[in-house]
């Protein structure tokens, strides 16, 4: 059977499980029975998504698979919203509207997990270089949990009423997808939600647990590009040139003092130089050097201070070297993702009741960035919780000084899928049902 056939077979298994469960409800169906019937098929879906990742803005196959799986639950599915975005509307009578969001895109990372279903996909990146592609940020788990949530809601219509809007968002890794879907009329063409929910895998929380934080949860993210200018010349005669490599080296070091000396110690900020390119040969001083930075903060005031400091330091070093003024360009970034405290307070008791107090942990905000917060426009409260993905014994070993855990975006990041999928669905469905009144 080819991969498409395997995926379709898994969807068929989910539908067959639904029929079986419907027949058993009179005999007293419980939660464990539903998960026992559905999680194995959902894991097949997850492995297919993991094996076939697609980069941001290229999620054509992924969107088709997600749309097919959501349609199989009886939801009304619309495709190509804001690019390859998928919107599924599951109606169950009058009542509130709750949005559940998953992202779909993968990263230009060559997988090194050794998993039987590891990605072998290779493509050309934006610069034309060949690279592997991998779901190194867990979006395959996110999509599988979205499908499972839709399936559970469809199978338990007697437990809720209202409307669930389930979306597959493209281009999260480029923080473009949420903005594109909203710009194309997500809240005008489809029911506007009274609350928006999402989950995100965590590399440092045990599988079977979820983490939460109220207030700022993910930092803002801003990309900065700096063109350090000089005057090229012979490497053996540097006095006849203005060396941009020396300027760039000094700038990289000096940028590190911004956070340590300008940011309030009880606040948070990040300035990282992720790329530096300049020169072509050992004995040639180039005309310029290019730097690419990422800037993170939780407060707008901190972000503005960081950006102003970067510009000031770049221009100051150029002035000290009698060099032309550098070009500093700031790309449009993403605002912080803030978990609405009222929404967190409302749904967390339901999640605790479902998972047990021992499986719910408080976590710290992360300086990672997310565009999920944009769904809060128009006063919609948002909440994204963290989903544990690490085997408990491996987590404990790392805490005792053993092998460090692979972080998100690592070539070695690999969730424990069955426990993560089951826990994600349990937590998400309990949150959705808490927000939608019983029938």
LUMTIVO-512334 format. One line per 8 residues: number of its first residue (from 1); their letters; for each residue x, y, z of C-alpha. Coordinates in steps of 0.001 Angstrom, whole numbers, plus 524288, in hexadecimal, padded with zeros to 5 digits. Each point is the difference from the previous one (the first is absolute). Example, Ala and Ser with C-alpha at 12.3 -4.5 7.8 and 13.67 -1.06 7.14 Angstrom:
REM LUMTIVO-512334
1) as) 8300C,7EE6C,81E78; 8055A,80D70,7FD6C
This chain:
REM LUMTIVO-512334
1) xxxxxxxx) 80000,80000,80000; 80569,80D77,7FC7F; 800C1,80B43,809BA; 7F35B,80626,7FB3B; 7F92E,7F2ED,801BE; 8057A,7FEB8,80DB4; 7FAD9,80D6A,803AC; 7F28D,7FCF8,7FA6F
9) xxxxxxxx) 7FFDB,7F300,80716; 802CC,806FA,80CC6; 7F4BD,80967,7FDB1; 7F753,7F455,7FCED; 80412,7F9C1,80CE4; 7FC15,80C65,80734; 7F2A4,7FFEF,7F963; 7FE46,7F178,802F5
17) xxxxxxxx) 80399,80289,80E34; 7F57A,80A80,80052; 7F5C5,7F65A,7FB5F; 80440,7F605,80A17; 7FFBC,809FD,80AF0; 7F289,8049B,7FC06; 7FB1B,7F207,8015D; 80656,7FEA6,80D57
25) xxxxxxxx) 7FB23,80C9B,80625; 7F3D0,7F98C,8052E; 808C2,7F63D,806F2; 80742,80B07,806BA; 80B23,804EA,7F7AC; 80ADB,8065C,807FA; 80B27,808D9,7FC48; 80A51,7F557,7FFD9
33) xxxxxxxx) 7F810,7F832,7F61B; 7FF73,80B72,7F693; 80E7D,802B0,800FF; 80365,7F1A5,7FF19; 7F8AC,7FF35,7F31F; 8049A,80CCF,7FA08; 80DEB,802F5,80450; 80672,7F4CC,7F851
41) xxxxxxxx) 7F9DE,804E5,7F34E; 8036A,80E01,80364; 80E17,7FBF7,80214; 80038,7FABB,7F20F; 7FB27,80D51,7FB7E; 80AA8,8068B,8081E; 80AA6,7F77A,7FA20; 7FB54,8033B,7F250
49) xxxxxxxx) 80058,80E90,802F4; 80D68,7FEB7,8064C; 80551,7F860,7F46D; 7FB17,809F5,7F60E; 802C8,80DB9,80537; 7FED1,80C60,7F7F8; 80628,80D55,801F4; 7F887,80C7A,802D7
57) xxxxxxxx) 7F734,80475,7F4C1; 801C6,7F2AE,7F96F; 7F67B,7F811,80857; 7F798,7FB22,7F4AC; 8005D,7F16C,80308; 7FF50,80241,80EA1; 7F40D,808B1,7FE9A; 7F951,7F5FA,7F759
65) xxxxxxxx) 80243,7F52B,809EC; 7FB47,80864,80B4B; 7F3FD,80462,7F882; 7FCB8,7F1E4,7FC94; 8012C,7FB90,80E14; 7F7C7,80B41,80545; 7F58E,7FDF5,7F5AF; 7FF29,7F1BE,8041D
73) xxxxxxxx) 7FADC,80496,80D44; 7F476,806B3,7F98E; 8056C,80DC0,800D5; 7FDD8,80999,7F4DC; 80D9D,8025E,7FA89; 804FB,80B95,7F825; 80DAC,80020,7FA48; 809A3,80A44,7FB3B
81) xxxxxxxx) 7FD25,80A88,80A08; 80BF5,808B9,8014F; 80811,7F700,7F766; 7FE88,7F193,802FB; 7F7EF,80299,80C3B; 7F530,7F66A,8039D; 7F39E,803AF,80770; 7F6BF,7F57D,8050C
89) xxxxxxxx) 7F322,803D2,8065E; 7F972,7F5EA,808C9; 7F267,804AD,8039D; 7F7CF,7FA2C,80AD0; 7F473,80903,80209; 7FF75,80DE1,8053D; 80A48,80474,809A0; 80D79,80630,80141
97) xxxxxxxx) 80B04,7FE74,7F627; 80D62,7FAC1,803C9; 80BAB,80029,7F6CA; 80A90,7F588,800C7; 80C3E,8029D,7F81F; 80AF5,7F75A,7FB09; 80B67,803D6,7F76A; 804A5,7F7D1,7F479
105) xxxxxxxx) 80D78,80403,7FB3E; 80D24,7F985,8026A; 80E0B,804EB,800B5; 80C17,7FF51,7F73F; 80692,7F635,80919; 805E3,7F2EB,7FC00; 7FA43,7F5EA,80949; 80962,7F80B,8086D
113) xxxxxxxx) 7F682,7F8E6,8090F; 801C6,7F273,7FA39; 7F14F,7FDBC,800B1; 7FA2F,7F5F7,7F6D8; 7F71A,80ABB,7FAC9; 80A88,80A7A,7FF49; 7FEEE,80A00,7F52C; 8087F,7FDD2,7F415
121) xxxxxxxx) 7FABE,80C0D,7F90D; 809DF,80936,7F9DF; 7FD08,80CBA,7F8FF; 806B0,80C85,7FBCD; 7FEC9,80AE4,809F9; 7FDA3,80E65,7FD28; 80E5D,801B2,7FC5C; 7FFF2,7F42F,7F6F9
129) xxxxxxxx) 807A7,7F744,80948; 7FBD3,7F1DC,801E3; 7FAF9,7FD25,80D9C; 7F898,7F5A3,8072D; 7F240,802F4,804EF; 7FB12,7FBBB,80D4B; 7F4EC,8022F,8098C; 809EE,8044E,80A2E
137) xxxxxxxx) 7F60B,808B1,806F8; 7F543,7F5FA,801DA; 7F5F0,80542,7F685; 7FD29,7F1ED,7FC06; 7FBDB,7FD50,80E15; 7F7F7,80C80,7FFDD; 7F89B,7FBCA,7F3C0; 7FDB1,7F24E,8051F
145) xxxxxxxx) 7FA68,80575,80C9C; 7F74C,80911,7F800; 7FAB4,7F46C,7F856; 7FE05,7F863,80C9C; 7F917,80B83,80653; 7F6C9,80147,7F467; 7FD82,7F160,80064; 7FD2C,7FFFF,80EA5
153) xxxxxxxx) 7F6BA,80B8D,7FED8; 7F8E3,7F980,7F4B1; 7FEA7,7F35F,807C3; 7FB4D,806E3,80C61; 7F5FD,809A9,7FAF0; 7F7AD,7FD3E,80BE9; 80A76,8066A,80891; 7FFC9,80D91,7F9F4
161) xxxxxxxx) 7F8B6,80985,7F76B; 8048E,80B4E,7F7DD; 80A5B,800A5,7F561; 80E1B,7FBAF,7FF70; 80883,8066A,7F5A1; 80C2B,7F7C3,7FDB1; 80AA6,805F4,7F7AF; 80C91,7FB74,7F9CC
169) xxxxxxxx) 808CE,80BD5,7FEA8; 80B26,80136,7F643; 80CEB,80726,80195; 800DB,800D3,80ECD; 80EBF,7FEA0,7FF74; 80060,80C75,7F7FA; 7F5C8,8063F,808F2; 7F7E8,80318,7F3FA
177) xxxxxxxx) 7F4EF,7F61C,8000B; 7F72C,8056E,80AA3; 800C2,80DAA,7FA57; 7FCE0,7FAC5,7F268; 7F434,7F811,8046D; 7FA7B,80B5F,807B3; 80262,8095B,7F4A2; 7F84F,7F6F7,7F70E
185) xxxxxxxx) 7F433,80108,808DE; 80112,7F4C8,809A3; 7F763,8071F,809C0; 7F6A8,8051C,7F58B; 7FE2A,7F40A,7F751; 7FF16,7F670,80B64; 7F9F0,800E7,80D93; 807E2,80944,80884
193) xxxxxxxx) 80471,7F90A,80C5C; 7FD78,80402,80DF1; 80D00,7F982,80379; 80BB4,7FA5B,7F8AF; 80804,7F46B,804B5; 80C87,7F965,7FB8C; 80A63,7F6E7,8051E; 80E9D,7FFA5,7FD7D
201) xxxxxxxx) 8095D,7F4D3,80276; 80A48,801E6,80A85; 80D52,7F978,7FFC8; 801AD,800FC,80EC3; 7F2E5,7FAF1,80518; 7FD40,7F189,801E0; 7F6B1,7F937,7F6B8; 7F2DC,7FE8C,806A6
209) xxxxxxxx) 800C5,80D90,80616; 7FC5A,80DAD,7FBB7; 805AA,80CFE,80441; 7F975,80D36,800F2; 8030C,80E35,802B3; 7F6C6,80B90,80113; 803C8,80CF8,7F9E9; 80B94,8015C,7F694
217) xxxxxxxx) 8033F,7F25C,7FB10; 8082A,80215,7F3AE; 80897,80BA2,7FCE0; 7FF19,8098A,7F4CF; 8093E,7FD36,7F4C4; 80679,809D8,7F70E; 809F1,7FD7C,7F53E; 80AD2,809FC,7FDFD
225) xxxxxxxx) 8093F,80068,7F45D; 80C85,807EC,8009A; 808A4,80325,7F46C; 80D25,80405,8059C; 8070F,80843,7F5D9; 80E67,8020F,7FDA6; 8096E,801F2,7F4B6; 805D3,7F3FF,7F9DC
233) xxxxxxxx) 80E56,7FE08,7FD8B; 80BCE,7F708,800AA; 80118,7F7FD,80C70; 80E8B,802E2,80060; 7FD86,80EA3,80018; 7F4C8,80224,8099D; 803C6,80E49,80221; 7FAD9,802DD,7F259
241) xxxxxxxx) 7F2AC,7FA1A,80310; 7F525,800FE,80A26; 7FE0D,7F257,804F8; 7F194,7FC57,801F4; 803AF,7F2C1,805B5; 806C4,8067F,80B7E; 7F428,808C8,801D7; 7F6D7,7F450,7FF7E
249) xxxxxxxx) 8082E,7F87B,809D8; 7FFC4,80B61,80978; 7F172,801D5,7FDE0; 7FCC9,7F1C1,802E1; 8070C,8010F,80D05; 7FA99,80D6C,8035C; 7F1FE,7FBD2,7FD43; 800F5,7F66C,80B42
257) xxxxxxxx) 800CD,80B42,809AE; 7F277,804FF,7FC7B; 7F89A,7F5BD,807AC; 809FA,7FF49,80B00; 80101,80EAD,801E5; 7F3C0,8064C,7FA6F; 7F4ED,7F6A7,80356; 7FA62,8005C,80DB3
265) xxxxxxxx) 80480,7F36E,806C1; 7F1E9,7FC82,8037E; 7FBEA,801AD,7F1C6; 80466,7F75F,7F4B7; 805F8,8022D,7F2B2; 807E4,7F8A7,7F5D9; 8090B,80502,7F55B; 805E9,7F4FD,7F7E9
273) xxxxxxxx) 8084E,800EC,7F3C4; 7FBA9,7F42D,7F847; 8074B,80269,7F352; 80C34,8072D,7FBA1; 8052F,80028,7F218; 80B1A,8079E,7F9D9; 80BEC,7FE72,7F782; 80419,7F6B4,7F53E
281) xxxxxxxx) 80E91,7FD35,801B0; 80AEF,7FFBA,80A0B; 80706,80C0D,7FB3F; 7F4A2,808B4,7FC13; 7F982,809DA,80908; 7F1BD,8009C,7FB8F; 7F779,80BD3,7FE3C; 7F5A5,7FB78,80995
289) xxxxxxxx) 7FB6C,7F59A,8099F; 7F1EE,7FBE6,80245; 7FA81,7FC66,80D4C; 7F2A5,7FA54,8031E; 7FA9D,80156,80DCC; 7F423,7FB85,80782; 7FAD3,80875,80B11; 7F697,7FB17,80A7A
297) xxxxxxxx) 7F8B0,80707,80AE2; 7F37C,7FF0F,807EE; 7FD81,80EAA,800E4; 7FEB8,809CA,7F4E5; 80878,809BB,8076B; 80AE9,7F5FA,80124; 7FF0B,7FC99,7F196; 80126,80E3B,7FBE2
305) xxxxxxxx) 80BAB,80205,808F5; 806DD,7F3F6,7FA6B; 7FDFC,8047A,7F1F9; 8049C,80DD2,802D7; 80C23,7FAC1,806E9; 8035B,7F713,7F48B; 7FF3D,80B48,7F676; 807EC,808EF,808E2
313) xxxxxxxx) 80AE3,7F614,801FD; 800EB,7FCC5,7F178; 80101,80E53,7FC66; 80966,802E6,80B2C; 809AC,7F582,7FBE6; 7FF5D,804B1,7F1F2; 802BA,80DE2,8046B; 80B9D,7FB6F,8081E
321) xxxxxxxx) 805E1,7F97A,7F3EF; 7FD1E,80B77,7F701; 7F75B,7F6C8,7F837; 7F38C,802CF,7F873; 7F38A,7FF97,807EE; 7FAB0,7F214,800B9; 7F2A8,7FC2D,7FAEA; 7F754,7FAEE,80AEF
329) xxxxxxxx) 7F2EE,7FA90,7FB93; 7F582,7FAFD,80922; 7F64C,7F61D,7FABB; 7F21A,7FFF4,804E8; 7FFE6,7F716,80BC7; 7F5EB,7F933,8082D; 7FA3E,804CE,80CBE; 800A8,7F806,80CA2
337) xxxxxxxx) 7F64A,7F4FB,801E0; 7F891,802A7,80C89; 7F79B,7F5D3,806B2; 7F3AF,806C0,804BD; 7FFF6,7FE37,80EDB; 7F136,7FEDC,8009E; 7FFAC,7F586,7F58C; 80B1E,7F893,80681
345) xxxxxxxx) 7F8E2,80086,80D0F; 7F3B5,7FABB,7F9BB; 80557,7F45D,7F863; 80B2D,7FB52,8089D; 7F71C,7F9DA,80A64; 7F9C0,7F7E1,7F531; 80D4F,7FBBA,7FAF4; 80462,7FCB5,80DD8
353) xxxxxxxx) 7F3BE,7F7EF,80224; 80271,7F886,7F370; 80E92,7FD9B,80166; 801A7,8004E,80ECA; 80725,80A5A,807E2; 80CCA,7F887,7FF11; 7FFCD,80159,7F12F; 7FE45,80EC6,7FF85
361) xxxxxxxx) 80BDE,8089F,8028F; 80287,80E8F,80019; 80A71,80424,7F62B; 807B8,80C51,7FD5A; 7FDDE,808E4,7F43C; 808E9,7FCF4,7F494; 8075F,80940,7F72A; 7FBD2,7F7A5,7F496
369) xxxxxxxx) 7F656,80707,7F739; 7F266,7FC62,7FB2E; 7F611,806A6,7F743; 7F492,7F998,8070F; 7FE41,80C64,807F5; 7FAF2,806FE,7F3DE; 7F347,7F866,80126; 7FD3A,808B7,80BA5
377) xxxxxxxx) 7FC53,80B40,7F70B; 7F29D,805B1,80260; 8006E,7FC68,80E5A; 80079,7F12B,7FE67; 806AF,7FA0C,80C0B; 80ABD,7F63B,7FCA1; 806B2,7F4FA,8074C; 80AFC,7F724,7FB63
385) xxxxxxxx) 80470,7F542,80938; 80C49,7F7AD,7FF2C; 7FF5A,7F183,7FCF9; 80A23,7F6D6,805C3; 80727,7F74E,7F649; 80BA1,7FA13,80741; 800C8,7F27F,805FD; 7FFF0,80232,80EDA
393) xxxxxxxx) 80C35,7F7C1,80256; 8077B,8077A,7F59F; 7FBBF,80CE4,805E9; 8044E,7FBA9,80D7F; 80D21,7FB63,7FACD; 80271,80D37,7F98C; 7FC90,8070E,80C9A; 80A19,7F7CC,80722
401) xxxxxxxx) 80ABB,80403,7F693; 7FE3A,7F5AB,7F584; 7FEAA,80229,7F16E; 7F9CC,80D57,7FD5C; 7F277,7FFDF,7FA0F; 7FF12,80428,7F1B2; 7F8FD,80D04,7FF50; 7F59C,80407,7F666
409) xxxxxxxx) 805CF,802AD,7F280; 80A6A,7F5AB,802A8; 802A4,7F549,7F614; 7FE7A,7F638,80B33; 7F301,804B6,8057D; 7F639,7F4BF,80003; 7F3C7,7FF92,80889; 7FA95,7F3EC,806A0
417) xxxxxxxx) 7F458,7FFE2,7F6C9; 7F595,7F769,8064B; 80085,8066F,80D5C; 80127,80DBA,7FA40; 7F494,7FDF6,7F6B1; 7F709,7FA3C,80A50; 8035D,80A80,809F3; 7FE82,80AFD,7F623
425) xxxxxxxx) 7F279,7FB69,7FC07; 7FBA3,7FDE8,80E12; 80480,80D7D,80415; 7FAB1,80707,7F40C; 7F2AE,7F98F,7FFFA; 7FE34,80296,80E7E; 80334,80E62,7FD9E; 7F6AC,800F5,7F46B
433) xxxxxxx) 7F4D1,7F961,80738; 8021B,8090B,80BA4; 7FDB6,80B84,7F6CE; 7F439,7FA12,7F915; 7F3D2,7FD6B,80818; 7FACF,7F21E,8016E; 7F48A,7FBD9,7F79F
